[in-house]
Amino acid sequence: MNYISFEDVVGLNISPEKCVEWAREVIKIKNECDLPPKISNKFDENSFFNTMPSIIKPLNRFGVKEVSRLPDREPALKADILLYDTVSGDLLSFMDGTWITTMRTGAVAAITIDTLKKSDAKKISFMGLGNTARATLLSLLSIVKDKELEVGLLEYKDQHTDFMNRFSDYKNIKFSTYKNIDQMIGDSDVVVSCVTAANSCFAEPEIFKKGVLVVPVHTKGFQNCDLVFDKIFCDDIGHITGFKYFKEYKSVTEMTDVLNMQKAGRENDDQRILAYNIGISIQDVYFASKIYELIGERNKTESKKFWV
């Protein structure tokens, strides 16, 4: 069994392009995997730890991701992954999942934006400007390449300044910042929320323009849109059946069916769409398996019978 640390993973210098490639692959094979709903334990409204098992049959891998959020910890959100081989049953790796969680979340969000945005979308706005938002924009840039992007940012402390500095080398981005959330949402064709904690809704449904795509990465703050938006997409229906208004959704579709061209995504530029791609463990285990292969085995697991 190998221990693969955060530093080991970061040292591989995996590109956003590769993350998008892996994310697209695992979304498309989702129906070939075994994915029970996650087990979620809450300390309070904004603190939790989740246990997320899954089997990826095409890779002969199974694994468990453990993710926790503790607001007083730095970083608040952390994750660990156990990766196993389905043939031998061996534990292949105990892996830090922090980088994986961030980058696969960003890659999935970017694929969602690219797939479901309206055809003439111009402004993509972000609120919650931590690593997940950065990973999303990095992944989106790897998809659109040199295409011009208008990016709106909701101001919070100095985060918007740090965010713009991070992307200062990208000459195809035109940034604008907002102090007022209603104004930002009203100006935006795509709204990406990477806010990790919200105890109320961010804006009334009428603020959102025709054709808007809303991507609530951590699901909070948009429940008042659930019953009035035209379509809802998700990475796994089983993971959202507990949502308050699930039984009243007008339409709900898994992204695997869209990418495999089995069901329609956006059907016209007037539809207002919510994408609850909340993150499922097959994505993390898939990334972990690819990283394990890149690093290679460093220690052999004891496989012979032993006597005591």
Salt bridges, closest charged atoms under 4 A:
ASP8 OD2 - ARG298 NH2 3.46
GLU21 OE1 - LYS18 NZ 3.23
GLU45 OE2 - LYS220 NZ 3.83
ASP85 OD2 - ARG61 NH1 3.06
ASP114 OD1 - LYS117 NZ 3.66
ASP120 OD1 - LYS118 NZ 3.82
GLU155 OE1 - HIS160 NE2 3.97
GLU155 OE1 - LYS179 NZ 2.88
ASP189 OD1 - LYS118 NZ 3.43
ASP189 OD1 - LYS209 NZ 3.42
ASP236 OD1 - LYS30 NZ 2.63
ASP236 OD2 - HIS239 ND1 2.61
GLU254 OE1 - LYS30 NZ 2.91
GLU267 OE1 - LYS231 NZ 2.86
ASP284 OD1 - LYS65 NZ 3.03
ASP284 OD1 - ARG104 NE 2.86
GLU297 OE1 - LYS300 NZ 2.98
